[in-house]
Amino acid sequence: MRIEVNPQPPPASSTTVIVPAPAPAVPAPPQVLNADQIKAHLVRADTIYANRIQADEVRGQIHQTRDVRIGDTRGEIKAPEVAASVIYADEITANSVVAQNVYVRDLRRR
């Protein structure tokens, strides 16, 4: 019995490069947010100006003021979380409000 083997050239060296998928783009929160009314589970900002806040928890330095001048606010925002650098709102209803400084006329704990 005779077995013939034809030599084959060695396989070409191949390099596999795996490029990870780019991370999904997360939009940055707006710098300033103006609204008549905000209803959310969590409201976050560096500074919040509001005439009325109803919340279970408010974290940050609270400044009671007689009148907060909101300016031109329109519309209502309903979302699980609302975040901005500065928030101007006539009324905020939330479970948690977190900000460095909260300027508010009427603060009510729920």
C-alpha positions as a Markdown table, in Angstrom:
| # | Residue | x | y | z |
|---|---|---|---|---|
| 1 | Met | 0.0 | 0.0 | 0.0 |
| 2 | Arg | 1.3 | 3.4 | -1.0 |
| 3 | Ile | 0.1 | 6.7 | 0.3 |
| 4 | Glu | 1.0 | 9.9 | -1.4 |
| 5 | Val | 0.8 | 13.2 | 0.5 |
| 6 | Asn | 1.1 | 16.4 | -1.4 |
| 7 | Pro | 2.6 | 19.0 | 0.8 |
| 8 | Gln | 0.5 | 22.1 | 1.2 |
| 9 | Pro | 1.9 | 25.5 | 1.8 |
| 10 | Pro | 1.4 | 26.8 | 5.3 |
| 11 | Pro | -1.7 | 28.9 | 5.8 |
| 12 | Ala | -1.1 | 32.6 | 5.3 |
| 13 | Ser | -0.8 | 34.3 | 8.6 |
| 14 | Ser | -4.0 | 36.2 | 9.2 |
| 15 | Thr | -4.6 | 38.8 | 11.8 |
| 16 | Thr | -8.1 | 39.3 | 13.1 |
| 17 | Val | -8.9 | 42.8 | 14.3 |
| 18 | Ile | -12.0 | 43.2 | 16.4 |
| 19 | Val | -13.3 | 46.8 | 16.6 |
| 20 | Pro | -15.8 | 47.4 | 19.4 |
| 21 | Ala | -19.0 | 49.0 | 18.5 |
| 22 | Pro | -19.1 | 52.7 | 19.4 |
| 23 | Ala | -20.9 | 53.6 | 22.6 |
| 24 | Pro | -24.4 | 54.9 | 22.1 |
| 25 | Ala | -24.5 | 58.7 | 22.2 |
| 26 | Val | -26.2 | 60.0 | 25.3 |
| 27 | Pro | -27.5 | 63.5 | 24.8 |
| 28 | Ala | -26.3 | 66.0 | 27.3 |
| 29 | Pro | -28.9 | 67.6 | 29.5 |
| 30 | Pro | -30.0 | 71.1 | 28.4 |
| 31 | Gln | -28.2 | 74.0 | 30.1 |
| 32 | Val | -31.4 | 75.9 | 31.0 |
| 33 | Leu | -34.9 | 74.4 | 31.2 |
| 34 | Asn | -38.0 | 76.6 | 31.4 |
| 35 | Ala | -41.4 | 75.1 | 32.2 |
| 36 | Asp | -44.7 | 76.0 | 33.7 |
| 37 | Gln | -45.0 | 72.6 | 35.4 |
| 38 | Ile | -42.6 | 69.6 | 35.9 |
| 39 | Lys | -43.9 | 66.2 | 37.0 |
| 40 | Ala | -41.2 | 63.6 | 37.5 |
| 41 | His | -39.8 | 60.9 | 39.7 |
| 42 | Leu | -36.4 | 62.7 | 39.9 |
| 43 | Val | -35.6 | 66.3 | 39.1 |
| 44 | Arg | -31.8 | 67.2 | 39.1 |
| 45 | Ala | -30.0 | 70.4 | 38.5 |
| 46 | Asp | -27.2 | 72.6 | 39.8 |
| 47 | Thr | -29.7 | 75.4 | 40.5 |
| 48 | Ile | -33.5 | 75.3 | 40.6 |
| 49 | Tyr | -35.8 | 78.3 | 40.7 |
| 50 | Ala | -39.5 | 77.5 | 41.4 |
| 51 | Asn | -42.5 | 79.2 | 42.9 |
| 52 | Arg | -43.8 | 75.9 | 44.3 |
| 53 | Ile | -42.2 | 72.5 | 44.9 |
| 54 | Gln | -44.1 | 69.4 | 46.1 |
| 55 | Ala | -41.7 | 66.5 | 46.8 |
| 56 | Asp | -41.1 | 63.6 | 49.2 |
| 57 | Glu | -37.4 | 64.5 | 49.4 |
| 58 | Val | -35.5 | 67.7 | 48.6 |
| 59 | Arg | -31.7 | 67.6 | 48.8 |
| 60 | Gly | -29.5 | 70.6 | 48.5 |
| 61 | Gln | -29.3 | 74.1 | 50.0 |
| 62 | Ile | -32.8 | 75.5 | 50.2 |
| 63 | His | -33.4 | 79.2 | 50.0 |
| 64 | Gln | -36.9 | 80.4 | 50.8 |
| 65 | Thr | -37.8 | 83.5 | 48.8 |
| 66 | Arg | -40.9 | 85.6 | 48.6 |
| 67 | Asp | -41.2 | 85.6 | 44.9 |
| 68 | Val | -39.2 | 83.8 | 42.2 |
| 69 | Arg | -39.2 | 85.5 | 38.9 |
| 70 | Ile | -39.5 | 82.7 | 36.4 |
| 71 | Gly | -39.8 | 84.7 | 33.1 |
| 72 | Asp | -41.2 | 83.1 | 30.0 |
| 73 | Thr | -42.1 | 79.6 | 30.8 |
| 74 | Arg | -44.4 | 77.5 | 28.7 |
| 75 | Gly | -45.5 | 73.9 | 28.7 |
| 76 | Glu | -45.6 | 70.9 | 31.0 |
| 77 | Ile | -42.9 | 68.3 | 31.3 |
| 78 | Lys | -43.8 | 64.8 | 32.4 |
| 79 | Ala | -40.9 | 62.3 | 32.5 |
| 80 | Pro | -39.3 | 59.8 | 34.8 |
| 81 | Glu | -36.2 | 62.0 | 35.2 |
| 82 | Val | -35.7 | 65.7 | 34.4 |
| 83 | Ala | -32.1 | 67.1 | 34.4 |
| 84 | Ala | -30.5 | 70.4 | 33.4 |
| 85 | Ser | -27.9 | 72.8 | 34.7 |
| 86 | Val | -30.5 | 75.4 | 35.7 |
| 87 | Ile | -34.3 | 74.8 | 35.9 |
| 88 | Tyr | -36.9 | 77.6 | 36.0 |
| 89 | Ala | -40.4 | 76.3 | 36.8 |
| 90 | Asp | -43.6 | 77.6 | 38.2 |
| 91 | Glu | -44.4 | 74.3 | 39.8 |
| 92 | Ile | -42.4 | 71.1 | 40.4 |
| 93 | Thr | -44.0 | 67.8 | 41.6 |
| 94 | Ala | -41.6 | 65.0 | 42.2 |
| 95 | Asn | -40.5 | 62.2 | 44.5 |
| 96 | Ser | -37.0 | 63.6 | 44.7 |
| 97 | Val | -35.5 | 67.0 | 43.9 |
| 98 | Val | -31.7 | 67.2 | 44.0 |
| 99 | Ala | -29.8 | 70.4 | 43.4 |
| 100 | Gln | -26.9 | 72.4 | 44.8 |
| 101 | Asn | -29.2 | 75.4 | 45.4 |
| 102 | Val | -33.0 | 75.4 | 45.4 |
| 103 | Tyr | -34.7 | 78.9 | 45.4 |
| 104 | Val | -38.4 | 78.3 | 46.2 |
| 105 | Arg | -41.3 | 80.4 | 47.5 |
| 106 | Asp | -43.6 | 77.5 | 48.6 |
| 107 | Leu | -42.0 | 74.2 | 49.6 |
| 108 | Arg | -44.4 | 71.3 | 50.5 |
| 109 | Arg | -43.3 | 67.8 | 51.6 |
| 110 | Arg | -45.6 | 65.0 | 50.4 |
